């Protein structure tokens, strides 16, 4: 079986996303963040997106047709957590009751969230715009 270098690149890129997602989620597990009403859902979505990226990195070599759909859902699942760390006030309207503590943004979390959004944006450009990369099926050899 001949391995296509473009598919290998895409698979590595998916694994990079998955590593970032799991690292980001691992740092938040077991804290107050994982027990909140809205934040628990965001954390679960982020983990599901990471699993989808791992699944995609394997599926690229088997069935490339379905990869774009799965990557779209993985990006949609991971993006809300990063946005939450950049703009927490926007999510205040989705939570119940009033917040007794003023929401603040930690600069170090901001940098990691911005890097996550940047990586997801590059992934969206690479996977979801077909003319950028031309994938040709490789027949064994």
C-alpha positions as CSV (number, residue, x, y, z in Angstrom):
1,X,0.0,0.0,0.0
2,X,1.4,3.3,-1.0
3,X,1.0,6.2,1.4
4,X,0.0,9.6,0.1
5,X,2.1,12.4,1.7
6,X,-0.8,14.9,1.6
7,X,-3.0,12.5,3.6
8,X,-0.2,12.0,6.0
9,X,0.1,15.8,6.5
10,X,-3.6,16.1,7.1
11,X,-3.5,13.2,9.6
12,X,-0.7,14.8,11.5
13,X,-2.6,18.1,11.5
14,X,-5.6,16.4,13.0
15,X,-3.5,14.8,15.7
16,X,-2.0,18.3,16.5
17,X,-5.5,19.5,17.0
18,X,-6.4,16.5,19.2
19,X,-3.3,17.0,21.4
20,X,-4.1,20.7,21.9
21,X,-7.7,19.9,22.7
22,X,-6.8,17.1,25.2
23,X,-4.1,19.2,26.8
24,X,-6.5,22.1,27.2
25,X,-9.2,19.9,28.6
26,X,-6.8,18.0,31.0
27,X,-5.8,21.3,32.6
28,X,-9.5,22.1,33.4
29,X,-10.6,18.6,34.6
30,X,-11.2,18.3,38.3
31,X,-11.5,22.1,38.8
32,X,-14.5,24.2,39.5
33,X,-14.7,24.7,35.7
34,X,-15.8,21.1,35.1
35,X,-18.7,21.3,37.6
36,X,-20.5,24.4,36.2
37,X,-23.8,24.2,34.4
38,X,-22.5,25.7,31.1
39,X,-18.8,25.1,31.5
40,X,-19.3,21.3,32.0
41,X,-21.1,21.2,28.6
42,X,-18.3,23.2,26.9
43,X,-15.7,20.9,28.4
44,X,-17.6,17.8,27.2
45,X,-18.0,19.2,23.7
46,X,-14.3,20.0,23.6
47,X,-13.4,16.4,24.6
48,X,-15.8,15.1,21.9
49,X,-14.2,17.3,19.3
50,X,-10.8,15.9,20.3
51,X,-12.0,12.4,19.8
52,X,-13.4,13.3,16.4
53,X,-10.0,14.7,15.4
54,X,-8.4,11.4,16.5
55,X,-11.0,9.4,14.5
56,X,-10.5,11.7,11.5
57,X,-6.7,11.2,11.5
58,X,-7.4,7.4,11.1
59,X,-10.3,7.8,8.7
60,X,-8.3,10.0,6.3
61,X,-6.5,6.9,5.0
62,X,-9.6,4.8,4.7
63,X,-12.5,7.0,3.5
64,X,-11.6,10.5,2.6
65,X,-15.1,11.5,1.5
66,X,-16.5,11.6,5.1
67,X,-13.5,13.4,6.6
68,X,-14.7,16.9,5.8
69,X,-18.0,16.4,7.5
70,X,-16.3,15.0,10.6
71,X,-13.8,17.8,10.7
72,X,-16.6,20.3,10.5
73,X,-18.3,18.8,13.5
74,X,-15.0,18.6,15.4
75,X,-14.2,22.3,14.8
76,X,-17.8,23.2,15.8
77,X,-17.4,21.1,19.1
78,X,-14.0,22.6,20.1
79,X,-14.6,26.3,19.2
80,X,-17.0,27.3,22.0
81,X,-14.6,26.5,24.8
82,X,-11.9,28.7,23.2
83,X,-14.4,31.5,22.6
84,X,-15.5,31.2,26.2
85,X,-11.9,32.0,27.4
86,X,-11.7,35.0,25.1
87,X,-15.2,36.4,25.7
88,X,-16.7,35.0,28.9
89,X,-19.3,37.8,29.1
90,X,-20.9,36.6,25.9
91,X,-21.8,33.3,27.6
92,X,-23.2,35.0,30.7
93,X,-26.7,35.2,29.0
94,X,-26.8,31.4,28.6
95,X,-26.2,30.6,32.3
96,X,-28.9,30.6,35.0
97,X,-29.2,33.4,37.5
98,X,-26.9,36.2,38.1
99,X,-23.2,35.9,38.5
100,X,-22.0,37.2,41.9
101,X,-18.4,37.3,40.8
102,X,-17.3,39.6,37.9
103,X,-16.0,37.5,35.0
104,X,-12.4,38.1,34.3
105,X,-10.1,36.9,31.6
106,X,-6.6,35.5,32.5
107,X,-4.0,36.6,29.9
108,X,-2.3,33.2,29.8
109,X,-5.6,31.5,29.0
110,X,-6.2,34.0,26.4
111,X,-3.0,33.2,24.5
112,X,-3.8,29.5,24.6
113,X,-7.4,30.1,23.5
114,X,-6.2,32.3,20.6
115,X,-3.7,29.6,19.5
116,X,-6.5,27.1,19.6
117,X,-8.8,29.3,17.5
118,X,-5.9,29.9,15.1
119,X,-5.2,26.1,14.7
120,X,-8.9,25.4,14.2
121,X,-9.1,28.2,11.6
122,X,-6.1,26.7,9.7
123,X,-7.7,23.3,9.9
124,X,-11.0,24.7,8.5
125,X,-9.1,26.3,5.6
126,X,-7.1,23.1,4.8
127,X,-10.0,20.7,5.1
128,X,-13.1,22.5,4.1
129,X,-11.8,24.4,1.0
130,X,-11.3,21.8,-1.7
131,X,-9.2,23.7,-4.3
132,X,-6.4,24.3,-1.7
133,X,-5.3,20.6,-1.7
134,X,-6.0,18.2,-4.4
135,X,-6.3,14.7,-3.0
136,X,-5.9,12.0,-5.6
137,X,-6.8,8.4,-4.7
138,X,-3.7,6.2,-4.5
139,X,-4.1,2.7,-5.8
140,X,-1.8,0.1,-4.1
141,X,1.5,-0.5,-5.6
